[in-house]
Amino acid sequence: MIAIEEIATGITTDEDELLSSFLNASREAALLINRNTRISAANAAAQRAFGRGESIEHRRLAEIVRDGELHAAVLNALETQSSADLQLELVASEIRNFDVHVSPISLGGEPHAIVVFYDITLVEKLERVRQEFLSNISHELRTPLTSILAFVETLEDGAIDDHKNNRHFLNVIRRNAERMHALIADILELSLIESGKVGIEKRHVKVSTVVDEIFASLSSKAAERNVNLENRIAEEATVFADSARLEQMLTNLIDNAVKFNRVDGVVSVDCVSEGDSQIITVSDTGEGILPEHQQRIFERFYRADRSRAREVGGTGLGLAIVKHLARLHGGEVTVRSRLTEGSVFSIVLAAE
């Protein structure tokens, strides 16, 4: 508990204890400012937020928070007994955002101001994520929808009777509709996973069998680019995971490895044990990923090469789904990559 030492002449012990208890009970940072704009008292939350390891009591407010609008609001509260609300952004080791409320208060017959800081940093971050998500999803849906509408209008204008091209137009409409369907399905899937509504049932799964099934489903796509698929996992090797979710993770990684590989490239899958962990790796011989992109490619809709991503298709959510499913297993997914040499994605799972 903080001790408020003679905030103003005439303050009683009961007032001292009451104010001290009130300030320390709040999880929001609160400062009590005297008529000289010095900090008469600060609760524990304020000390953590602004102290930088030193006591902030009895120091001038301007030394702790350098913001002209806040200083003006405090002076106004002291001189005219007016309240104020404002927003504040502080830049230190990280950017922090606050809603700030300034209220006048009289203690021992002397004017003071109470300043309460409501930390909205997380709210602001979530709002930015929401806006970015809406922007991305709008863009991703607009592209196939524009194509669908254009070809529908072409068919309506008479191309429906053009027997040489009408099938082609319908195929384009179908492909773009399937792209929209896949995007919406991935959004719903990711939403369920992030909300904690997806459960897993771990058991010992033969990885080689799962990989063989994925290779079979992706064989035609690999053949189009002449990409060779190599299953290097021992037939008896097992991991402790949810079979369906493991297949989902590996499908996303192998599909990406095929799409972003070079012609005549190789995609190989291995599984090794290291201590208490089992590591499944998916390697490709593609162009690799720049270092500045490697930590962001697991974000929703993030694309290291947007032009290439548009060319090969995909929803931009596959790696985000893999990340969340790996964490659901208590594990993680990582990437190592070098330009011109390819990339290695690793799913790390607990042995049991």
C-alpha positions as CSV (number, residue, x, y, z in Angstrom):
1,M,0.0,0.0,0.0
2,I,1.2,3.5,-0.7
3,A,1.2,6.1,2.0
4,I,-0.1,9.6,1.3
5,E,2.0,11.9,3.3
6,E,0.3,15.2,4.2
7,I,-1.3,15.8,0.9
8,A,-2.6,19.1,2.1
9,T,-2.9,21.0,5.4
10,G,-5.8,19.8,7.3
11,I,-6.3,16.4,5.8
12,T,-7.4,13.8,8.4
13,T,-6.0,10.4,9.1
14,D,-9.3,8.8,8.0
15,E,-9.2,10.7,4.7
16,D,-5.6,9.6,4.2
17,E,-6.4,5.9,4.7
18,L,-9.5,6.1,2.7
19,L,-7.8,7.7,-0.3
20,S,-4.8,5.4,0.0
21,S,-7.1,2.3,0.0
22,F,-9.2,3.6,-2.9
23,L,-6.2,4.3,-5.1
24,N,-4.5,1.0,-4.4
25,A,-7.7,-1.0,-5.0
26,S,-7.9,0.2,-8.6
27,R,-6.1,-1.9,-11.2
28,E,-6.0,1.2,-13.4
29,A,-3.0,3.6,-13.0
30,A,-4.0,6.6,-10.9
31,L,-2.1,9.8,-9.9
32,L,-3.0,12.5,-7.4
33,I,-1.6,15.8,-8.5
34,N,-1.3,18.9,-6.2
35,R,-1.6,22.6,-7.1
36,N,2.1,22.7,-8.1
37,T,1.5,19.8,-10.6
38,R,3.6,17.5,-8.5
39,I,2.5,13.9,-7.9
40,S,1.3,13.7,-4.3
41,A,0.4,10.0,-4.6
42,A,0.5,7.2,-7.1
43,N,-1.0,3.8,-6.8
44,A,0.8,0.6,-7.5
45,A,-0.5,0.4,-11.0
46,A,0.8,3.9,-11.8
47,Q,4.2,3.1,-10.3
48,R,4.5,0.0,-12.5
49,A,3.3,1.9,-15.6
50,F,5.5,5.0,-15.2
51,G,8.1,4.4,-12.6
52,R,10.8,2.7,-14.6
53,G,12.1,1.3,-11.3
54,E,12.0,4.6,-9.4
55,S,9.4,6.2,-7.2
56,I,7.4,8.8,-9.0
57,E,5.8,10.5,-5.9
58,H,6.6,14.2,-5.4
59,R,8.0,14.5,-8.9
60,R,6.4,16.9,-11.5
61,L,3.8,15.3,-13.8
62,A,5.6,16.6,-16.8
63,E,8.7,14.6,-15.8
64,I,6.7,11.4,-15.8
65,V,4.2,11.9,-18.7
66,R,5.3,14.5,-21.3
67,D,2.1,15.4,-23.0
68,G,0.9,19.0,-23.5
69,E,-2.8,18.1,-23.7
70,L,-2.7,16.1,-20.4
71,H,-0.8,18.9,-18.7
72,A,-3.4,21.5,-19.8
73,A,-6.2,19.3,-18.6
74,V,-4.6,19.0,-15.2
75,L,-4.1,22.7,-14.9
76,N,-7.7,23.3,-15.9
77,A,-8.9,20.9,-13.2
78,L,-6.8,22.6,-10.6
79,E,-7.8,26.2,-11.6
80,T,-11.4,25.9,-12.7
81,Q,-12.5,22.6,-11.1
82,S,-13.3,21.1,-14.6
83,S,-13.1,17.5,-15.6
84,A,-11.7,16.2,-18.9
85,D,-11.3,13.1,-21.0
86,L,-8.6,12.5,-23.5
87,Q,-6.6,9.9,-25.3
88,L,-2.9,9.4,-24.8
89,E,-0.2,7.5,-26.7
90,L,3.0,6.9,-24.9
91,V,6.1,5.6,-26.7
92,A,8.7,3.8,-24.6
93,S,10.0,0.3,-25.2
94,E,6.6,-0.2,-26.8
95,I,3.6,1.9,-27.8
96,R,0.9,2.1,-25.2
97,N,-2.5,3.7,-25.5
98,F,-4.6,5.1,-22.7
99,D,-8.0,6.7,-22.2
100,V,-7.4,9.3,-19.5
101,H,-9.9,10.9,-17.2
102,V,-8.9,14.0,-15.2
103,S,-11.1,15.1,-12.2
104,P,-10.8,17.9,-9.7
105,I,-10.8,17.1,-6.0
106,S,-10.4,19.1,-2.8
107,L,-8.2,17.7,0.0
108,G,-7.7,19.7,3.2
109,G,-9.1,22.7,1.5
110,E,-6.5,22.6,-1.3
111,P,-7.2,21.9,-5.0
112,H,-5.9,18.6,-6.4
113,A,-6.5,16.6,-9.5
114,I,-7.0,12.8,-9.9
115,V,-5.7,11.4,-13.2
116,V,-6.8,7.9,-14.1
117,F,-5.2,6.0,-17.0
118,Y,-7.3,3.3,-18.6
119,D,-4.9,1.1,-20.6
120,I,-6.5,0.3,-24.0
121,T,-3.4,-0.9,-25.7
122,L,-4.8,-4.4,-26.2
123,V,-8.1,-3.0,-27.4
124,E,-6.4,-0.8,-29.9
125,K,-4.3,-3.7,-31.1
126,L,-7.4,-5.9,-31.5
127,E,-9.1,-3.1,-33.4
128,R,-6.2,-2.9,-35.8
129,V,-6.2,-6.6,-36.3
130,R,-10.0,-6.5,-36.9
131,Q,-9.6,-3.7,-39.5
132,E,-6.8,-5.5,-41.2
133,F,-8.8,-8.7,-41.3
134,L,-11.8,-7.0,-42.8
135,S,-9.6,-5.3,-45.4
136,N,-7.9,-8.6,-46.3
137,I,-11.1,-10.7,-46.4
138,S,-12.8,-8.0,-48.5
139,H,-9.9,-8.1,-51.0
140,E,-9.7,-11.9,-51.1
141,L,-13.5,-12.2,-51.8
142,R,-13.7,-9.3,-54.2
143,T,-11.2,-10.9,-56.6
144,P,-13.0,-14.1,-57.4
145,L,-16.4,-12.4,-57.2
146,T,-15.4,-9.8,-59.8
147,S,-14.4,-12.6,-62.1
148,I,-17.6,-14.4,-61.6
149,L,-19.8,-11.4,-62.3
150,A,-17.8,-10.5,-65.4
151,F,-18.2,-13.9,-66.9
152,V,-21.8,-14.1,-65.9
153,E,-22.4,-10.8,-67.7
154,T,-20.5,-12.1,-70.8
155,L,-22.8,-15.2,-70.9
156,E,-25.9,-13.1,-70.5
157,D,-24.8,-10.8,-73.4
158,G,-24.9,-13.8,-75.8
159,A,-21.8,-15.9,-75.0
160,I,-24.1,-18.6,-73.7
161,D,-24.7,-19.5,-77.4
162,D,-21.0,-19.5,-78.2
163,H,-20.3,-23.2,-78.1
164,K,-16.6,-22.7,-78.5
165,N,-16.2,-20.6,-75.3
166,N,-19.3,-21.0,-73.1
167,R,-17.8,-24.1,-71.4
168,H,-14.6,-22.3,-70.7
169,F,-16.5,-19.3,-69.2
170,L,-18.5,-21.7,-66.9
171,N,-15.3,-23.4,-65.8
172,V,-13.8,-20.0,-64.8
173,I,-16.9,-19.2,-62.8
174,R,-16.8,-22.6,-61.2
175,R,-13.1,-22.3,-60.2
176,N,-13.7,-18.8,-58.7
177,A,-16.7,-20.1,-56.8
178,E,-14.7,-22.9,-55.4
179,R,-12.0,-20.5,-54.4
180,M,-14.6,-18.4,-52.4
181,H,-16.0,-21.6,-50.9
182,A,-12.5,-22.7,-49.7
183,L,-11.8,-19.2,-48.3
184,I,-15.0,-19.1,-46.3
185,A,-14.4,-22.7,-45.1
186,D,-10.9,-21.8,-43.9
187,I,-12.2,-18.6,-42.1
188,L,-14.8,-20.6,-40.3
189,E,-12.3,-23.3,-39.4
190,L,-9.7,-20.8,-38.1
191,S,-12.4,-19.0,-36.1
192,L,-13.5,-22.3,-34.4
193,I,-9.9,-23.2,-33.6
194,E,-9.1,-19.7,-32.2
195,S,-12.3,-19.7,-30.1
196,G,-11.3,-23.0,-28.4
197,K,-14.3,-24.9,-29.8
198,V,-12.1,-27.5,-31.6
199,G,-11.1,-30.5,-29.5
200,I,-8.5,-33.1,-30.3
201,E,-8.2,-36.8,-29.5
202,K,-4.6,-37.8,-29.3
203,R,-3.5,-41.3,-30.2
204,H,-0.5,-43.0,-31.8
205,V,-0.7,-42.4,-35.5
206,K,1.5,-43.9,-38.2
207,V,2.9,-40.9,-39.9
208,S,4.1,-42.6,-43.0
209,T,0.6,-43.8,-43.8
210,V,-0.9,-40.3,-43.4
211,V,1.8,-38.8,-45.7
212,D,1.2,-41.5,-48.4
213,E,-2.5,-40.6,-48.4
214,I,-1.7,-36.9,-48.7
215,F,0.8,-37.6,-51.6
216,A,-1.9,-39.6,-53.4
217,S,-4.4,-36.7,-53.2
218,L,-1.8,-34.1,-54.3
219,S,-0.1,-36.3,-57.0
220,S,-1.8,-34.6,-60.0
221,K,-0.9,-31.1,-58.7
222,A,2.7,-32.3,-58.2
223,A,2.8,-33.9,-61.7
224,E,1.7,-30.6,-63.3
225,R,4.9,-29.0,-62.1
226,N,7.0,-32.2,-62.3
227,V,7.6,-32.0,-58.5
228,N,8.8,-35.3,-57.0
229,L,7.2,-36.3,-53.7
230,E,9.5,-38.3,-51.3
231,N,8.2,-40.0,-48.1
232,R,11.3,-40.6,-46.0
233,I,9.4,-41.7,-42.9
234,A,10.0,-45.2,-41.5
235,E,6.8,-47.3,-41.9
236,E,6.6,-48.1,-38.2
237,A,7.2,-44.4,-37.0
238,T,4.3,-43.0,-35.0
239,V,3.5,-39.7,-33.4
240,F,1.0,-38.9,-30.6
241,A,-1.5,-36.6,-32.2
242,D,-5.1,-36.3,-33.4
243,S,-5.1,-38.1,-36.7
244,A,-7.5,-35.8,-38.6
245,R,-5.8,-32.7,-37.4
246,L,-2.3,-34.1,-38.2
247,E,-3.5,-34.8,-41.7
248,Q,-4.9,-31.3,-42.0
249,M,-1.6,-29.7,-40.9
250,L,0.6,-31.8,-43.2
251,T,-1.8,-31.3,-46.1
252,N,-1.4,-27.6,-45.8
253,L,2.4,-27.7,-45.5
254,I,2.9,-30.2,-48.4
255,D,0.4,-28.4,-50.6
256,N,2.4,-25.2,-50.1
257,A,5.6,-27.0,-50.7
258,V,4.3,-28.2,-54.1
259,K,2.8,-24.8,-55.1
260,F,5.8,-22.7,-54.2
261,N,8.4,-25.2,-55.5
262,R,10.4,-24.8,-58.7
263,V,9.7,-27.0,-61.7
264,D,11.5,-30.4,-61.3
265,G,11.8,-29.7,-57.6
266,V,11.5,-32.1,-54.7
267,V,9.2,-32.2,-51.6
268,S,10.4,-34.5,-48.9
269,V,8.8,-35.4,-45.5
270,D,10.8,-36.8,-42.5
271,C,10.0,-37.6,-38.9
272,V,12.6,-37.7,-36.1
273,S,12.6,-38.0,-32.3
274,E,14.6,-35.5,-30.3
275,G,14.4,-35.9,-26.5
276,D,10.8,-35.7,-25.5
277,S,9.7,-34.3,-28.9
278,Q,8.8,-35.7,-32.2
279,I,9.5,-33.5,-35.2
280,I,7.9,-33.9,-38.6
281,T,9.6,-31.8,-41.3
282,V,8.3,-30.8,-44.8
283,S,11.2,-29.7,-47.0
284,D,11.1,-28.1,-50.5
285,T,13.6,-27.0,-53.1
286,G,11.8,-23.7,-53.9
287,E,13.2,-20.2,-54.0
288,G,13.2,-19.8,-50.2
289,I,11.7,-17.1,-48.0
290,L,13.4,-13.8,-47.0
291,P,14.3,-13.5,-43.3
292,E,12.0,-10.6,-42.7
293,H,9.0,-12.7,-43.9
294,Q,9.8,-15.9,-42.0
295,Q,8.3,-14.8,-38.6
296,R,5.1,-13.4,-40.3
297,I,4.1,-16.1,-42.7
298,F,2.0,-17.8,-40.0
299,E,-0.2,-14.7,-39.8
300,R,-3.6,-14.7,-41.4
301,F,-3.5,-13.6,-45.1
302,Y,0.2,-12.7,-44.9
303,R,1.9,-13.5,-48.2
304,A,5.7,-13.2,-48.7
305,D,5.2,-13.0,-52.4
306,R,1.7,-11.7,-53.3
307,S,2.1,-12.0,-57.1
308,R,3.2,-15.6,-56.8
309,A,0.5,-16.4,-54.3
310,R,-2.2,-15.0,-56.7
311,E,-0.7,-17.2,-59.5
312,V,-0.8,-20.5,-57.5
313,G,-4.0,-19.8,-55.6
314,G,-4.8,-20.5,-52.0
315,T,-6.6,-18.7,-49.2
316,G,-3.7,-17.3,-47.3
317,L,-4.9,-19.0,-44.1
318,G,-3.3,-22.4,-44.3
319,L,-0.2,-21.6,-42.3
320,A,-2.2,-19.8,-39.7
321,I,-4.4,-22.9,-39.3
322,V,-1.3,-25.1,-39.0
323,K,0.1,-22.8,-36.2
324,H,-3.1,-22.9,-34.2
325,L,-3.5,-26.7,-34.6
326,A,0.1,-27.3,-33.5
327,R,-0.4,-25.2,-30.4
328,L,-3.7,-27.1,-29.7
329,H,-1.4,-30.2,-29.5
330,G,0.9,-28.4,-27.1
331,G,3.5,-28.1,-29.8
332,E,4.6,-25.5,-32.4
333,V,5.4,-25.0,-36.1
334,T,8.7,-23.4,-37.2
335,V,10.4,-22.5,-40.5
336,R,14.0,-22.4,-41.7
337,S,14.7,-21.1,-45.1
338,R,17.5,-19.8,-47.4
339,L,17.0,-18.0,-50.6
340,T,17.5,-20.2,-53.7
341,E,17.9,-23.3,-51.5
342,G,14.3,-23.9,-50.3
343,S,12.5,-24.1,-47.0
344,V,11.9,-26.5,-44.2
345,F,8.8,-26.4,-42.1
346,S,8.8,-28.4,-38.8
347,I,5.9,-29.5,-36.7
348,V,7.2,-30.2,-33.1
349,L,5.0,-32.4,-31.0
350,A,5.3,-33.9,-27.5
351,A,6.3,-37.6,-27.6
352,E,3.3,-38.4,-25.3
